[in-house]
């Protein structure tokens, strides 16, 4: 069988948002680019994660918001229509048809090659096409691994026969299970518990740890857990799954918990973390361990490749498993590849044009639960452990912000500001409460820009908006400073 041989400046493995952004920036630098994709162009985010999950969540949150406003709640009658929600989701994922995104790749001037790509030595990639043929690609300057991650399922008795949901089934299913167990207290777990409870499932959320969203400030998990319980979710913390039983597909799943009690559900979703999707891509041919997260520098170049031609961008480098952060890395990595190819010097100083500094100091994240949770930077605990002298400032948003009171009757939420006392700027900001997601970018600008806290007094929030929480945080900080 003859092998088609082609040469490009850059070869990108993975055509999700991260791979697309690497290709776009490298192509903009005048380099020729081939993008290899074995599934749908657009990746996990477009079809089984961010986009469909938020399409499922938005109607649930919209109804909850309306019910929090007197005069509007009376107009909300009946339950959410799952068929309508699923139809809207299907439109936003283009019915799992990637034609539009494939056209976008072609539109930037890159070549899309469909099939499974794997390294075959330095700067070489072999693609097995859907027809069984092979295409051998040579990269003059760089290969970028943008293959993402996959669900990490625990090794439990009965796991295979239980046929559990992962994020894929949780976002592409169009049947509402009567009873659903969600295992995991991270972002996917709490969001999918919110969505499916709103769509009509009786949801039980099982968290191994003592609280939800454990990587955020402790009060976030408390408020989100309370919101889930108020919506009807059975939230169980400090609970582990020991065994699963489901002898036939059409039978329920019997879950044995660590206290020897049993829970019977129609489906079970495991949202227990992610693993690198770096197996079967030929890492061993360049001296790297398959199935490993790849260690990179701040240009996303893999450290263990001495000639510097291999990059790992997005989930594959394990810095921040968030689409927006992966796209940020991709923009910087693609630009760095272009500058290196041109033989020009890079700007890799902190916050420089070719340094992913935000990965270390200003990673933003939002969870579209009810209430919403949003944060950027580091927590108070992380700041203290890093040796910073900090001042922690909290405000109860519903008590002191008129815009929040007008947004929702009985608004419940909290905001926290972690201030570096020595340097006088913010290290982290956290919001939890209805409408919090749209507050976050102002905090991200403050943290990434290391804006002096005294200058923030001159950023005047409009009245009456929830953004006035900034003024209340600054007032609380000033009062604590004087005290």
C-alpha positions as CSV (number, residue, x, y, z in Angstrom):
1,X,0.0,0.0,0.0
2,X,1.5,3.3,-1.1
3,X,1.8,6.1,1.5
4,X,1.0,9.7,0.6
5,X,3.9,11.9,1.8
6,X,3.3,15.6,2.5
7,X,5.4,18.4,4.1
8,X,4.2,21.4,6.1
9,X,5.7,23.9,8.4
10,X,3.4,22.9,11.3
11,X,1.4,19.8,11.9
12,X,-1.4,20.0,14.6
13,X,-2.9,16.9,16.1
14,X,-6.4,17.7,17.1
15,X,-8.9,20.1,15.6
16,X,-10.8,21.2,18.7
17,X,-10.8,24.9,19.7
18,X,-7.2,24.6,20.9
19,X,-5.9,23.0,17.7
20,X,-7.8,25.5,15.6
21,X,-6.2,28.4,17.4
22,X,-2.7,27.0,17.1
23,X,-3.4,26.6,13.4
24,X,-4.9,30.1,13.0
25,X,-1.9,31.8,14.7
26,X,0.7,29.8,12.9
27,X,-1.1,30.3,9.5
28,X,-1.2,34.1,10.3
29,X,2.5,34.0,10.7
30,X,2.9,32.8,7.1
31,X,3.4,29.1,7.9
32,X,1.8,26.2,6.1
33,X,-0.3,24.1,8.5
34,X,-1.9,20.7,8.4
35,X,-4.6,19.8,11.1
36,X,-5.3,16.2,11.8
37,X,-8.6,15.1,13.4
38,X,-9.9,11.6,14.0
39,X,-13.4,12.6,15.2
40,X,-15.4,15.8,14.7
41,X,-13.7,19.1,13.9
42,X,-14.5,21.3,16.9
43,X,-13.6,18.7,19.5
44,X,-15.1,17.8,22.8
45,X,-16.0,21.4,23.7
46,X,-18.2,21.9,20.7
47,X,-20.1,18.7,20.8
48,X,-19.9,17.0,24.3
49,X,-18.8,19.6,26.8
50,X,-19.0,23.4,27.1
51,X,-21.5,24.1,24.3
52,X,-24.1,21.4,24.8
53,X,-23.9,21.5,28.6
54,X,-24.6,25.2,28.7
55,X,-27.4,24.7,26.2
56,X,-28.9,22.2,28.7
57,X,-28.3,24.5,31.7
58,X,-29.5,27.8,30.3
59,X,-33.3,27.0,30.4
60,X,-33.0,25.6,33.9
61,X,-31.2,28.8,35.1
62,X,-33.6,31.1,33.2
63,X,-36.6,29.5,34.9
64,X,-35.0,29.6,38.3
65,X,-34.1,33.3,37.8
66,X,-37.7,34.1,36.8
67,X,-39.1,32.4,39.8
68,X,-36.9,34.6,42.1
69,X,-38.7,37.8,40.9
70,X,-42.2,38.6,42.2
71,X,-44.5,39.4,39.4
72,X,-42.4,37.2,37.0
73,X,-42.7,34.0,39.0
74,X,-46.5,34.0,38.5
75,X,-45.9,33.8,34.7
76,X,-43.9,30.6,35.1
77,X,-46.2,27.6,34.9
78,X,-45.5,24.0,34.4
79,X,-42.2,22.1,34.0
80,X,-39.4,22.7,31.5
81,X,-40.0,21.1,28.1
82,X,-37.2,18.6,27.6
83,X,-37.9,18.2,23.9
84,X,-37.5,21.9,23.4
85,X,-34.3,22.0,25.4
86,X,-32.8,19.0,23.5
87,X,-33.8,20.6,20.2
88,X,-32.1,23.9,21.1
89,X,-29.0,22.0,22.2
90,X,-29.0,20.0,18.9
91,X,-29.0,23.3,17.0
92,X,-26.1,24.7,18.9
93,X,-24.0,21.5,18.3
94,X,-25.1,21.6,14.6
95,X,-26.7,18.2,15.0
96,X,-23.1,16.9,15.5
97,X,-22.3,17.9,11.9
98,X,-18.8,19.5,11.7
99,X,-19.1,20.8,8.2
100,X,-19.1,24.4,9.3
101,X,-16.0,24.0,11.5
102,X,-14.2,22.1,8.8
103,X,-15.0,24.9,6.4
104,X,-13.5,27.3,8.9
105,X,-10.2,25.4,9.0
106,X,-10.1,25.5,5.2
107,X,-11.0,29.2,5.3
108,X,-7.9,30.1,7.3
109,X,-5.7,28.3,4.7
110,X,-4.9,25.2,6.7
111,X,-5.2,21.7,5.4
112,X,-7.6,19.4,7.2
113,X,-6.6,15.7,7.2
114,X,-9.2,13.3,8.7
115,X,-7.9,10.2,10.5
116,X,-5.9,9.1,13.5
117,X,-2.5,10.8,13.7
118,X,0.5,9.5,15.6
119,X,4.1,10.5,15.9
120,X,6.6,8.4,14.1
121,X,9.9,9.9,15.2
122,X,11.0,13.6,15.3
123,X,8.8,15.9,13.2
124,X,7.0,13.0,11.5
125,X,3.3,12.2,11.8
126,X,1.6,9.2,10.2
127,X,-2.2,9.5,9.7
128,X,-4.4,6.4,9.2
129,X,-7.3,7.7,7.2
130,X,-10.9,6.5,7.5
131,X,-10.4,4.5,4.3
132,X,-7.5,2.6,5.8
133,X,-4.8,4.5,3.8
134,X,-1.8,6.3,5.3
135,X,-0.6,9.8,5.0
136,X,2.9,10.6,6.2
137,X,3.4,14.2,7.2
138,X,6.7,16.0,7.9
139,X,6.8,19.2,9.9
140,X,9.6,21.6,9.1
141,X,9.2,23.5,12.3
142,X,6.7,22.1,14.8
143,X,4.2,19.5,15.8
144,X,1.5,20.6,18.2
145,X,-0.3,18.0,20.3
146,X,-3.8,19.3,21.0
147,X,-5.5,16.0,21.6
148,X,-7.3,17.0,24.8
149,X,-8.4,14.6,27.6
150,X,-10.9,11.9,28.2
151,X,-13.0,10.9,31.3
152,X,-11.1,9.1,34.0
153,X,-13.3,6.3,35.4
154,X,-12.5,4.6,38.7
155,X,-11.7,0.9,38.7
156,X,-14.8,-0.4,40.4
157,X,-16.4,-3.9,40.4
158,X,-19.2,-3.9,37.9
159,X,-18.2,-0.8,36.1
160,X,-18.2,-2.3,32.6
161,X,-21.6,-3.9,33.0
162,X,-23.1,-0.7,34.5
163,X,-22.4,1.1,31.2
164,X,-22.1,4.5,33.0
165,X,-22.6,7.9,31.5
166,X,-19.6,10.2,31.0
167,X,-19.7,13.8,30.0
168,X,-20.6,12.6,26.5
169,X,-23.8,10.8,27.4
170,X,-24.6,13.5,29.9
171,X,-24.6,16.1,27.1
172,X,-25.9,14.2,24.0
173,X,-28.7,12.1,25.5
174,X,-32.2,13.0,24.7
175,X,-34.1,10.8,27.2
176,X,-34.6,12.0,30.7
177,X,-33.8,9.2,33.2
178,X,-36.3,9.0,36.0
179,X,-33.5,8.5,38.5
180,X,-29.9,9.6,37.9
181,X,-26.8,9.3,40.2
182,X,-24.0,11.7,39.6
183,X,-20.6,10.7,41.1
184,X,-18.2,13.6,41.5
185,X,-18.2,17.0,43.1
186,X,-16.3,19.0,40.5
187,X,-17.6,21.3,37.8
188,X,-19.1,18.6,35.5
189,X,-20.8,16.9,38.4
190,X,-22.5,19.9,39.9
191,X,-23.4,21.3,36.5
192,X,-25.0,18.1,35.2
193,X,-26.8,17.6,38.5
194,X,-28.3,21.0,38.0
195,X,-29.2,20.4,34.4
196,X,-30.8,16.9,34.8
197,X,-32.7,17.8,38.0
198,X,-34.1,20.8,36.1
199,X,-35.1,18.5,33.2
200,X,-37.0,16.2,35.4
201,X,-34.7,13.6,36.8
202,X,-34.5,12.7,40.4
203,X,-30.8,13.3,41.0
204,X,-28.6,12.0,43.7
205,X,-25.1,13.6,43.8
206,X,-22.4,11.6,45.5
207,X,-19.3,13.4,46.6
208,X,-16.3,11.5,48.0
209,X,-15.0,14.6,49.8
210,X,-16.5,16.7,52.5
211,X,-17.8,19.5,50.2
212,X,-18.5,20.3,46.6
213,X,-16.2,22.2,44.2
214,X,-13.2,21.5,46.5
215,X,-10.7,23.6,44.5
216,X,-12.6,26.8,45.1
217,X,-13.1,28.8,48.2
218,X,-15.0,26.6,50.8
219,X,-18.1,28.8,50.8
220,X,-18.7,28.2,47.1
221,X,-19.4,24.5,47.6
222,X,-21.6,25.2,50.6
223,X,-23.8,27.7,48.6
224,X,-23.9,25.5,45.5
225,X,-24.8,22.5,47.6
226,X,-27.6,24.4,49.3
227,X,-28.9,25.5,45.9
228,X,-28.8,21.9,44.6
229,X,-30.7,20.6,47.7
230,X,-33.3,23.4,47.4
231,X,-33.9,22.3,43.8
232,X,-34.5,18.7,44.9
233,X,-31.1,17.1,44.5
234,X,-30.2,14.6,47.1
235,X,-26.6,15.8,47.9
236,X,-24.5,13.3,49.8
237,X,-20.9,14.2,50.8
238,X,-18.2,12.0,52.3
239,X,-19.8,9.1,50.3
240,X,-18.0,6.7,48.0
241,X,-19.2,4.1,45.5
242,X,-17.9,0.6,46.3
243,X,-19.6,-1.6,43.6
244,X,-22.1,-1.5,40.7
245,X,-24.5,-4.1,39.4
246,X,-26.5,-4.0,36.2
247,X,-26.8,-7.4,34.5
248,X,-28.9,-6.2,31.6
249,X,-29.1,-2.8,29.8
250,X,-32.8,-2.4,30.4
251,X,-32.4,-3.0,34.2
252,X,-31.6,-0.3,36.7
253,X,-28.1,0.2,38.2
254,X,-27.7,-0.9,41.8
255,X,-25.0,1.1,43.5
256,X,-23.4,-0.2,46.7
257,X,-22.0,2.7,48.8
258,X,-19.2,2.6,51.3
259,X,-21.6,2.4,54.2
260,X,-23.1,-0.8,52.8
261,X,-26.4,0.9,51.8
262,X,-27.7,0.6,48.2
263,X,-29.0,3.1,45.8
264,X,-31.0,2.1,42.7
265,X,-31.0,4.4,39.7
266,X,-31.8,4.3,36.0
267,X,-28.4,5.8,34.9
268,X,-25.2,6.7,36.6
269,X,-22.9,9.5,35.5
270,X,-19.2,9.5,36.6
271,X,-17.7,12.9,36.6
272,X,-14.5,11.9,38.5
273,X,-11.8,13.8,36.6
274,X,-10.0,13.6,33.3
275,X,-7.0,11.6,31.9
276,X,-4.7,12.7,29.1
277,X,-5.7,11.6,25.6
278,X,-2.1,10.9,24.7
279,X,-2.2,7.2,24.3
280,X,-1.8,5.7,20.8
281,X,-0.3,8.9,19.4
282,X,3.3,7.6,19.2
283,X,4.9,9.4,22.1
284,X,7.2,6.5,22.6
285,X,8.8,7.1,19.2
286,X,10.2,10.4,20.5
287,X,11.2,9.1,24.0
288,X,8.1,10.1,25.9
289,X,5.7,8.0,28.0
290,X,2.3,7.2,26.4
291,X,-0.8,8.2,28.3
292,X,1.1,10.9,30.1
293,X,0.5,14.6,30.7
294,X,3.2,16.5,28.9
295,X,5.4,19.0,30.8
296,X,5.8,22.3,28.9
297,X,7.5,25.6,29.3
298,X,5.5,28.9,29.1
299,X,5.5,28.8,25.3
300,X,3.9,25.3,25.5
301,X,7.0,23.7,24.1
302,X,7.6,20.2,25.6
303,X,10.6,20.3,27.9
304,X,11.8,16.8,27.3
305,X,12.3,17.2,23.5
306,X,15.8,18.7,23.2
307,X,15.4,20.0,19.6
308,X,12.3,22.0,20.6
309,X,10.0,21.0,17.8
310,X,7.2,19.5,19.9
311,X,4.4,21.5,21.6
312,X,1.6,20.4,23.9
313,X,-1.3,22.8,24.2
314,X,-4.6,22.7,26.2
315,X,-5.6,19.7,28.3
316,X,-2.6,17.6,27.1
317,X,-0.2,19.7,29.3
318,X,-2.5,19.6,32.4
319,X,-2.0,23.2,33.3
320,X,-5.7,24.2,33.3
321,X,-8.4,21.8,31.9
322,X,-10.6,24.6,30.6
323,X,-11.4,25.4,26.9
324,X,-10.8,29.2,27.3
325,X,-7.4,28.6,28.9
326,X,-6.4,26.1,26.2
327,X,-7.3,28.7,23.5
328,X,-5.2,31.3,25.3
329,X,-2.3,28.9,25.3
330,X,-2.9,28.1,21.7
331,X,-2.7,31.8,20.6
332,X,0.6,32.2,22.4
333,X,2.0,28.9,21.3
334,X,1.0,29.5,17.6
335,X,2.6,32.9,17.7
336,X,5.8,31.5,19.3
337,X,6.1,28.9,16.6
338,X,5.8,31.6,14.0
339,X,8.5,33.8,15.7
340,X,10.9,30.9,16.1
341,X,10.4,29.8,12.5
342,X,11.3,33.3,11.4
343,X,14.5,33.2,13.6
344,X,13.4,36.2,15.6
345,X,13.7,36.6,19.4
346,X,10.7,35.8,21.6
347,X,9.2,37.8,24.5
348,X,9.0,35.2,27.2
349,X,9.2,37.6,30.2
350,X,6.2,37.3,32.6
351,X,3.1,38.6,30.8
352,X,5.1,38.8,27.6
353,X,3.7,38.1,24.1
354,X,5.0,34.6,24.1
355,X,4.5,33.5,27.8
356,X,1.4,31.8,29.2
357,X,1.7,33.7,32.5
358,X,-2.0,33.6,33.2
359,X,-1.7,29.9,33.6
360,X,0.1,30.6,36.9
361,X,-1.7,33.6,38.2
362,X,-5.1,34.4,36.6
363,X,-7.0,31.3,35.5
364,X,-10.7,32.1,35.3
365,X,-13.5,29.5,35.7
366,X,-17.3,29.6,35.9
367,X,-19.7,26.9,36.9
368,X,-23.3,27.4,35.6
369,X,-25.0,26.0,38.6
370,X,-27.8,27.7,40.6
371,X,-26.3,29.8,42.1
372,X,-23.5,30.4,39.6
373,X,-20.0,30.2,40.9
374,X,-17.0,32.1,39.4
375,X,-13.4,32.6,40.3
376,X,-10.1,33.8,39.0
377,X,-6.6,33.6,40.5
378,X,-5.8,31.7,43.7
379,X,-7.8,31.1,46.9
380,X,-7.0,32.5,50.3
381,X,-5.6,29.1,51.3
382,X,-3.4,28.8,48.3
383,X,-2.1,32.4,48.8
384,X,-1.2,31.7,52.4
385,X,0.5,28.4,51.4
386,X,2.6,30.3,48.8
387,X,3.9,32.7,51.5
388,X,1.9,35.8,50.6
389,X,0.7,38.1,53.3
390,X,-2.9,38.5,52.5
391,X,-6.1,40.2,53.5
392,X,-9.3,38.3,52.8
393,X,-12.3,40.5,52.3
394,X,-15.8,39.0,52.1
395,X,-19.2,40.6,51.5
396,X,-22.7,39.1,51.5
397,X,-23.9,40.3,48.2
398,X,-27.6,40.1,48.8
399,X,-27.3,42.2,51.9
400,X,-25.3,45.2,50.6
401,X,-25.7,45.4,46.8
402,X,-29.0,47.0,45.6
403,X,-28.5,45.7,42.1
404,X,-28.4,42.2,43.4
405,X,-31.6,42.7,45.4
406,X,-33.3,44.0,42.3
407,X,-32.0,41.1,40.2
408,X,-33.5,38.5,42.6
409,X,-35.8,38.7,45.6
410,X,-33.9,37.3,48.5
411,X,-30.7,37.2,46.6
412,X,-28.2,34.9,48.3
413,X,-24.5,35.2,47.3
414,X,-21.0,36.0,48.5
415,X,-18.0,37.6,47.1
416,X,-14.4,37.3,48.2
417,X,-11.3,39.3,47.4
418,X,-7.8,38.0,48.3
419,X,-5.4,41.0,48.5
420,X,-1.6,40.8,48.5
421,X,-0.9,43.2,51.3
422,X,2.7,43.8,50.4
423,X,2.1,44.5,46.7
424,X,-1.3,46.1,47.0
425,X,-3.1,44.2,44.2
426,X,-5.5,41.2,44.0
427,X,-4.4,37.6,44.0
428,X,-7.8,36.1,43.6
429,X,-11.5,36.9,43.4
430,X,-14.5,34.6,43.9
431,X,-18.2,35.2,43.3
432,X,-21.1,32.9,44.0
433,X,-24.7,33.9,43.4
434,X,-27.2,34.4,40.5
435,X,-25.6,36.3,37.6
436,X,-22.1,35.9,38.9
437,X,-20.7,34.6,35.6
438,X,-20.9,38.0,34.0
439,X,-19.0,39.6,36.8
440,X,-15.9,37.5,36.4
441,X,-14.1,39.2,33.5
442,X,-13.8,42.4,35.5
443,X,-12.1,40.4,38.2
444,X,-9.9,38.7,35.6
445,X,-8.7,42.1,34.3
446,X,-7.9,43.2,37.8
447,X,-5.9,40.1,38.7
448,X,-4.1,39.7,35.4
449,X,-3.4,43.4,35.2
450,X,-2.2,43.5,38.8
451,X,-4.2,46.7,39.1
452,X,-3.3,48.5,42.3
453,X,-6.2,48.3,44.7
454,X,-6.2,52.1,45.2
455,X,-6.7,52.5,41.4
456,X,-9.8,50.2,41.6
457,X,-11.5,52.9,43.6
458,X,-11.6,54.9,40.3
459,X,-13.4,52.1,38.4
460,X,-16.9,53.2,39.1
461,X,-19.6,50.5,39.0
462,X,-23.0,51.5,37.6
463,X,-25.9,51.7,40.0
464,X,-28.0,49.6,40.4
465,X,-26.0,46.6,39.0
466,X,-24.6,43.5,40.7
467,X,-21.2,44.9,39.7
468,X,-21.6,47.3,42.6
469,X,-20.2,44.5,44.7
470,X,-16.8,45.8,43.7
471,X,-17.5,49.0,45.6
472,X,-18.6,47.0,48.7
473,X,-15.5,44.9,48.5
474,X,-13.3,47.9,48.4
475,X,-15.2,49.6,51.2
476,X,-14.7,46.4,53.3
477,X,-11.0,46.3,52.4
478,X,-10.5,50.0,53.4
479,X,-12.4,49.5,56.7
480,X,-10.2,46.4,57.5
481,X,-7.1,48.4,56.7
482,X,-8.0,51.3,59.0
483,X,-9.1,48.8,61.7
